[in-house]
Structures are given as structure tokens and as C-alpha cells.
């Protein structure tokens, strides 16, 4: 079982920045993937960015050049730095990890990000 603790959501004006954090209860070396997804009411949860154990990174096209995903192995934490936020970035953001052994997927509880004038 992996526990995930998210923080950093909130409200910001367009053009502003937020940084999300997700701390895992297990060593990052036991995880194959760490990432962030987001969901708005009535729509499917979608990938925002993820980072593979070997360091490869994926971003959805909407956030390329604005968001940066990173991880701190010692702190067992993955971050999502979000800059130049837009109204359409408003969503609940979820941390997701997958284990190396068994490929089990775990989700954080979600953190609300609201971008409004």
C-alpha cells in the first residue's frame, strides 16, 4: 500500500503560478512512474505530466512550456511547477504513482487548482 500526500493547490489569477507537491510513503526507487493528472466535472481524468523512473518525462501538449514536473528522490516527492496558468487549467489535480513490482496504481486524494480573474 502506498500513501500519497498532496499539497500546493489553491486559487490564482491567470498568469500566476502554483507548485503542487506529492509525497509518497515509499521509496521512489520502488515506483516506475510518478505523475499528475487532472479532472474537471463531466470529463475524464487526463494526464498532465509524468516522470518515468529512468528520468523520461511526458507532458500533455496543453501544458508544454508552462508546467515542469520534477522529483526529489530523498524526499520521495514529485512536484508540478505550474506557470502562466490559464482559466482552462482549473481542475482537481491528482497525483498518481505506479509500482515497479506488480504495476499497482495509487492515487492521491486530489487538490483543487482554480484559475480565475
WOBELNOR-V200702 format. One record per pair of residues at least 4 apart in sequence whose C-alpha atoms are under 7 Angstrom apart, sorted by the first residue. I is the first residue (numbers start at 0). J is the second residue. If there is no record, write none. Layout:
i=<I/I>
j=<J/J>
//
This chain:
i=<1/1/1/1/2/2/3/3/3/3/3/4/4/4/4/5/5/5/5/5/5/6/6/6/6/7/7/7/7/8/8/8/8/9/9/9/10/10/10/11/11/11/11/12/12/12/13/13/13/13/13/13/13/14/14/14/14/15/15/15/16/16/16/16/17/17/17/18/18/18/18/19/19/19/20/20/20/20/21/21/21/21/22/22/22/23/23/26/27/27/29/29/30/30/30/30/30/31/31/31/31/31/32/32/32/32/32/32/33/33/33/33/33/33/33/34/34/34/34/34/34/35/35/35/35/35/35/35/35/36/36/36/36/36/36/36/37/37/37/37/37/37/37/37/38/38/38/38/38/38/38/39/39/46/47/47/48/48/48/48/49/49/49/49/50/50/50/50/51/51/58/58/59/62/65/65/65/66/66/66/66/67/67/67/68/68/68/69/69/69/70/70/70/71/71/71/72/84/84/85/86/86/88/89/89/89/90/90/90/91/91/91/91/92/92/92/92/93/93/93/93/93/94/94/94/95/95/95/95/96/96/96/97/97/97/97/98/98/98>
j=<23/24/25/105/23/24/21/22/23/24/107/21/22/23/107/20/21/22/107/109/110/19/20/21/110/17/18/19/20/19/110/111/112/111/112/113/112/113/114/15/113/114/115/114/115/116/83/84/85/86/114/115/116/82/83/84/85/82/83/84/81/82/83/84/80/81/82/78/79/80/81/78/79/80/76/77/78/79/76/77/78/94/75/76/77/75/76/75/72/75/98/99/52/96/97/98/99/51/52/97/98/99/49/50/51/52/96/97/49/50/51/77/95/96/97/48/49/50/94/95/96/46/47/48/49/92/93/94/95/44/45/46/47/92/93/94/44/45/46/47/90/91/92/93/42/43/44/45/90/91/92/90/91/59/58/59/57/58/59/68/56/57/58/68/54/55/56/57/55/56/62/63/63/66/81/82/83/79/80/81/82/79/80/81/78/79/80/77/78/79/76/77/78/75/76/77/76/88/114/114/114/115/114/112/113/114/111/112/113/109/110/111/112/109/110/111/112/106/107/108/109/110/106/107/109/104/105/106/107/104/105/106/102/103/104/105/102/103/104>
//
